């Protein structure tokens, strides 16, 4: 009788774990596949914030550099004297 009681408790724990797992999967809208990886970004919010700001600054600097180079290129193409000077220099 003691073994039946232990098996029943194990069954109830397993059922409770499955219910919690299903609730979590539904809450975060993830699939039930074994290949699903959950990445938690709550580990270090300050470091992640700084990393995102640095990434956005690099993107902004890159875009500004492209705009400046395009502006210089357009000026060279449209200005005949400057174009001839650069072609002779090359």
N, CA, C and O atoms as a DFTB+ gen file, in Angstrom:
360 C
 N C O
     1  1       0.814      -1.187       0.000
     2  2       0.000       0.000       0.000
     3  2       0.862       1.258       0.000
     4  3       0.487       2.266      -0.599
     5  1       2.002       1.208       0.660
     6  2       2.914       2.343       0.713
     7  2       3.492       2.648      -0.670
     8  3       3.697       3.806      -1.032
     9  1       3.750       1.581      -1.436
    10  2       4.292       1.762      -2.786
    11  2       3.258       2.425      -3.694
    12  3       3.620       3.279      -4.504
    13  1       1.996       2.059      -3.582
    14  2       0.938       2.676      -4.375
    15  2       0.823       4.153      -4.049
    16  3       0.639       4.979      -4.942
    17  1       0.931       4.484      -2.777
    18  2       0.851       5.868      -2.341
    19  2       2.015       6.665      -2.939
    20  3       1.811       7.793      -3.388
    21  1       3.224       6.108      -2.956
    22  2       4.396       6.771      -3.510
    23  2       4.251       6.947      -5.021
    24  3       4.582       8.004      -5.556
    25  1       3.767       5.934      -5.697
    26  2       3.546       6.038      -7.149
    27  2       2.512       7.106      -7.461
    28  3       2.653       7.852      -8.430
    29  1       1.472       7.179      -6.638
    30  2       0.442       8.193      -6.853
    31  2       1.000       9.596      -6.644
    32  3       0.653      10.516      -7.386
    33  1       1.866       9.770      -5.637
    34  2       2.500      11.076      -5.411
    35  2       3.402      11.449      -6.583
    36  3       3.426      12.603      -7.012
    37  1       4.131      10.488      -7.089
    38  2       5.001      10.740      -8.245
    39  2       4.161      11.130      -9.458
    40  3       4.529      12.021     -10.223
    41  1       3.020      10.445      -9.623
    42  2       2.114      10.761     -10.724
    43  2       1.587      12.190     -10.586
    44  3       1.528      12.933     -11.566
    45  1       1.207      12.568      -9.370
    46  2       0.693      13.922      -9.146
    47  2       1.776      14.980      -9.399
    48  3       1.490      16.030      -9.975
    49  1       3.015      14.708      -8.973
    50  2       4.108      15.648      -9.232
    51  2       4.373      15.796     -10.726
    52  3       4.567      16.902     -11.229
    53  1       4.379      14.669     -11.422
    54  2       4.610      14.704     -12.874
    55  2       3.498      15.476     -13.570
    56  3       3.757      16.250     -14.492
    57  1       2.269      15.267     -13.134
    58  2       1.125      15.970     -13.712
    59  2       1.244      17.474     -13.461
    60  3       0.958      18.285     -14.342
    61  1       1.672      17.837     -12.240
    62  2       1.840      19.238     -11.887
    63  2       2.947      19.884     -12.734
    64  3       2.796      21.012     -13.202
    65  1       4.067      19.154     -12.927
    66  2       5.161      19.655     -13.761
    67  2       4.708      19.848     -15.206
    68  3       5.042      20.853     -15.833
    69  1       3.956      18.898     -15.731
    70  2       3.458      19.008     -17.110
    71  2       2.510      20.190     -17.262
    72  3       2.542      20.896     -18.270
    73  1       1.666      20.403     -16.252
    74  2       0.730      21.518     -16.300
    75  2       1.486      22.853     -16.287
    76  3       1.149      23.775     -17.029
    77  1       2.518      22.940     -15.427
    78  2       3.333      24.149     -15.357
    79  2       4.087      24.370     -16.668
    80  3       4.203      25.502     -17.138
    81  1       4.595      23.296     -17.252
    82  2       5.320      23.393     -18.524
    83  2       4.395      23.881     -19.638
    84  3       4.758      24.764     -20.416
    85  1       3.212      23.305     -19.707
    86  2       2.240      23.723     -20.722
    87  2       1.857      25.192     -20.545
    88  3       1.720      25.930     -21.521
    89  1       1.688      25.602     -19.299
    90  2       1.336      26.991     -19.013
    91  2       2.454      27.934     -19.464
    92  3       2.195      28.991     -20.038
    93  1       3.693      27.536     -19.197
    94  2       4.842      28.346     -19.607
    95  2       4.950      28.409     -21.128
    96  3       5.187      29.477     -21.692
    97  1       4.778      27.273     -21.788
    98  2       4.844      27.243     -23.255
    99  2       3.766      28.132     -23.869
   100  3       4.009      28.832     -24.852
   101  1       2.586      28.096     -23.284
   102  2       1.490      28.907     -23.799
   103  2       1.734      30.391     -23.533
   104  3       1.435      31.235     -24.378
   105  1       2.280      30.709     -22.348
   106  2       2.514      32.101     -21.969
   107  2       3.531      32.762     -22.892
   108  3       3.335      33.896     -23.330
   109  1       4.610      32.054     -23.185
   110  2       5.673      32.631     -24.013
   111  2       5.564      32.265     -25.485
   112  3       6.438      32.616     -26.277
   113  1       4.496      31.561     -25.860
   114  2       4.208      31.213     -27.253
   115  2       5.391      30.491     -27.914
   116  3       5.884      30.917     -28.958
   117  1       5.834      29.397     -27.293
   118  2       6.919      28.600     -27.850
   119  2       6.401      27.222     -28.213
   120  3       5.389      26.758     -27.687
   121  1       7.117      26.578     -29.123
   122  2       6.700      25.252     -29.551
   123  2       7.138      24.217     -28.520
   124  3       7.956      24.501     -27.645
   125  1       6.589      23.027     -28.636
   126  2       6.883      21.948     -27.691
   127  2       8.006      21.057     -28.216
   128  3       8.169      19.924     -27.764
   129  1       8.767      21.565     -29.159
   130  2       9.847      20.781     -29.764
   131  2      11.053      20.718     -28.831
   132  3      11.280      21.630     -28.036
   133  1      11.818      19.642     -28.933
   134  2      13.049      19.521     -28.140
   135  2      14.128      20.459     -28.644
   136  3      15.088      20.736     -27.925
   137  1      13.989      20.950     -29.860
   138  2      15.006      21.819     -30.454
   139  2      14.797      23.289     -30.102
   140  3      15.576      24.143     -30.525
   141  1      13.769      23.587     -29.341
   142  2      13.487      24.962     -28.943
   143  2      14.446      25.385     -27.835
   144  3      14.611      24.684     -26.836
   145  1      15.075      26.543     -28.027
   146  2      15.986      27.088     -27.028
   147  2      15.393      28.386     -26.512
   148  3      14.996      29.243     -27.301
   149  1      15.329      28.540     -25.220
   150  2      14.811      29.757     -24.606
   151  2      15.992      30.565     -24.106
   152  3      16.796      30.079     -23.312
   153  1      16.094      31.803     -24.574
   154  2      17.174      32.684     -24.159
   155  2      16.583      33.764     -23.274
   156  3      15.690      34.503     -23.688
   157  1      17.081      33.849     -22.071
   158  2      16.597      34.854     -21.129
   159  2      17.504      36.069     -21.194
   160  3      18.715      35.960     -20.999
   161  1      16.915      37.231     -21.471
   162  2      17.698      38.457     -21.569
   163  2      17.673      39.246     -20.269
   164  3      18.124      40.391     -20.242
   165  1      17.166      38.673     -19.208
   166  2      17.061      39.385     -17.948
   167  2      18.300      39.215     -17.070
   168  3      18.269      39.579     -15.894
   169  1      19.377      38.674     -17.611
   170  2      20.538      38.386     -16.781
   171  2      21.230      39.663     -16.335
   172  3      21.489      39.829     -15.143
   173  1      21.535      40.567     -17.252
   174  2      22.225      41.796     -16.884
   175  2      21.671      42.927     -17.742
   176  3      22.170      43.185     -18.838
   177  1      20.653      43.590     -17.247
   178  2      19.946      44.595     -18.035
   179  2      20.815      45.797     -18.362
   180  3      20.705      46.358     -19.453
   181  1      21.683      46.204     -17.431
   182  2      22.520      47.388     -17.671
   183  2      23.509      47.107     -18.790
   184  3      23.694      47.936     -19.681
   185  1      24.147      45.942     -18.749
   186  2      25.114      45.587     -19.791
   187  2      24.428      45.463     -21.157
   188  3      24.975      45.905     -22.167
   189  1      23.246      44.870     -21.188
   190  2      22.514      44.750     -22.446
   191  2      22.104      46.120     -22.984
   192  3      22.150      46.353     -24.192
   193  1      21.705      47.022     -22.094
   194  2      21.322      48.367     -22.513
   195  2      22.521      49.096     -23.113
   196  3      22.409      49.724     -24.167
   197  1      23.676      49.010     -22.434
   198  2      24.893      49.649     -22.952
   199  2      25.275      49.055     -24.293
   200  3      25.654      49.781     -25.212
   201  1      25.177      47.725     -24.412
   202  2      25.520      47.054     -25.679
   203  2      24.595      47.522     -26.809
   204  3      25.058      47.747     -27.927
   205  1      23.314      47.667     -26.535
   206  2      22.371      48.127     -27.553
   207  2      22.657      49.567     -27.958
   208  3      22.576      49.903     -29.140
   209  1      22.991      50.423     -26.992
   210  2      23.304      51.824     -27.294
   211  2      24.555      51.908     -28.161
   212  3      24.583      52.661     -29.135
   213  1      25.590      51.143     -27.818
   214  2      26.822      51.140     -28.617
   215  2      26.538      50.641     -30.027
   216  3      27.056      51.194     -30.996
   217  1      25.723      49.606     -30.150
   218  2      25.362      49.090     -31.473
   219  2      24.629      50.125     -32.309
   220  3      24.892      50.261     -33.504
   221  1      23.715      50.853     -31.690
   222  2      22.970      51.886     -32.417
   223  2      23.880      53.049     -32.812
   224  3      23.717      53.630     -33.885
   225  1      24.843      53.388     -31.943
   226  2      25.795      54.446     -32.288
   227  2      26.662      54.047     -33.483
   228  3      26.914      54.858     -34.374
   229  1      27.118      52.788     -33.495
   230  2      27.910      52.328     -34.644
   231  2      27.085      52.368     -35.932
   232  3      27.597      52.756     -36.982
   233  1      25.833      51.977     -35.858
   234  2      24.970      52.035     -37.043
   235  2      24.802      53.475     -37.516
   236  3      24.850      53.745     -38.716
   237  1      24.605      54.405     -36.574
   238  2      24.439      55.807     -36.919
   239  2      25.709      56.361     -37.560
   240  3      25.639      57.068     -38.565
   241  1      26.866      56.044     -36.985
   242  2      28.139      56.507     -37.552
   243  2      28.345      55.927     -38.948
   244  3      28.823      56.623     -39.844
   245  1      27.990      54.662     -39.137
   246  2      28.109      54.031     -40.457
   247  2      27.217      54.729     -41.484
   248  3      27.650      54.993     -42.605
   249  1      25.987      55.025     -41.108
   250  2      25.060      55.690     -42.030
   251  2      25.547      57.096     -42.362
   252  3      25.481      57.516     -43.517
   253  1      26.037      57.832     -41.355
   254  2      26.554      59.181     -41.603
   255  2      27.762      59.126     -42.533
   256  3      27.902      59.976     -43.413
   257  1      28.639      58.135     -42.350
   258  2      29.800      57.968     -43.232
   259  2      29.368      57.702     -44.666
   260  3      29.931      58.279     -45.597
   261  1      28.391      56.849     -44.855
   262  2      27.882      56.558     -46.208
   263  2      27.303      57.819     -46.835
   264  3      27.549      58.087     -48.011
   265  1      26.542      58.596     -46.076
   266  2      25.940      59.825     -46.608
   267  2      27.031      60.817     -47.008
   268  3      26.935      61.448     -48.060
   269  1      28.059      60.959     -46.186
   270  2      29.150      61.883     -46.515
   271  2      29.872      61.436     -47.775
   272  3      30.174      62.258     -48.641
   273  1      30.154      60.134     -47.888
   274  2      30.847      59.634     -49.082
   275  2      29.997      59.798     -50.342
   276  3      30.522      60.120     -51.408
   277  1      28.704      59.580     -50.223
   278  2      27.813      59.766     -51.378
   279  2      27.771      61.239     -51.766
   280  3      27.762      61.566     -52.952
   281  1      27.745      62.119     -50.790
   282  2      27.736      63.559     -51.070
   283  2      29.015      63.981     -51.786
   284  3      28.967      64.729     -52.762
   285  1      30.156      63.503     -51.300
   286  2      31.434      63.824     -51.956
   287  2      31.452      63.258     -53.370
   288  3      31.887      63.928     -54.306
   289  1      30.980      62.030     -53.522
   290  2      30.942      61.418     -54.852
   291  2      30.054      62.189     -55.812
   292  3      30.417      62.384     -56.972
   293  1      28.906      62.624     -55.345
   294  2      27.994      63.399     -56.188
   295  2      28.612      64.735     -56.578
   296  3      28.475      65.177     -57.719
   297  1      29.288      65.377     -55.638
   298  2      29.941      66.659     -55.922
   299  2      31.027      66.486     -56.975
   300  3      31.159      67.306     -57.883
   301  1      31.797      65.425     -56.849
   302  2      32.875      65.174     -57.816
   303  2      32.310      64.895     -59.201
   304  3      32.849      65.372     -60.200
   305  1      31.242      64.136     -59.266
   306  2      30.658      63.809     -60.577
   307  2      30.067      65.047     -61.234
   308  3      30.206      65.228     -62.444
   309  1      29.407      65.903     -60.454
   310  2      28.747      67.070     -61.018
   311  2      29.706      68.231     -61.301
   312  3      29.427      69.042     -62.183
   313  1      30.814      68.331     -60.586
   314  2      31.750      69.425     -60.766
   315  2      32.851      68.981     -61.735
   316  3      33.654      68.108     -61.408
   317  1      32.885      69.579     -62.917
   318  2      33.790      69.138     -63.980
   319  2      35.251      69.369     -63.618
   320  3      36.091      68.503     -63.865
   321  1      35.566      70.512     -63.041
   322  2      36.964      70.808     -62.699
   323  2      37.480      69.841     -61.625
   324  3      38.595      69.329     -61.727
   325  1      36.681      69.604     -60.621
   326  2      37.082      68.691     -59.558
   327  2      37.216      67.265     -60.086
   328  3      38.125      66.534     -59.693
   329  1      36.309      66.876     -60.976
   330  2      36.360      65.531     -61.571
   331  2      37.639      65.361     -62.365
   332  3      38.311      64.337     -62.235
   333  1      37.997      66.355     -63.198
   334  2      39.223      66.256     -63.980
   335  2      40.453      66.208     -63.081
   336  3      41.398      65.472     -63.364
   337  1      40.451      66.979     -62.008
   338  2      41.587      66.988     -61.076
   339  2      41.779      65.600     -60.433
   340  3      42.902      65.107     -60.328
   341  1      40.662      64.979     -60.005
   342  2      40.755      63.666     -59.357
   343  2      41.165      62.610     -60.366
   344  3      41.967      61.733     -60.044
   345  1      40.629      62.672     -61.588
   346  2      41.020      61.690     -62.605
   347  2      42.491      61.821     -62.963
   348  3      43.166      60.812     -63.165
   349  1      42.998      63.041     -63.046
   350  2      44.426      63.242     -63.330
   351  2      45.286      62.772     -62.164
   352  3      46.382      62.247     -62.360
   353  1      44.775      62.967     -60.937
   354  2      45.516      62.553     -59.750
   355  2      45.638      61.020     -59.695
   356  3      46.674      60.483     -59.304
   357  1      44.563      60.333     -60.094
   358  2      44.575      58.859     -60.091
   359  2      45.371      58.350     -61.271
   360  3      45.504      57.140     -61.451
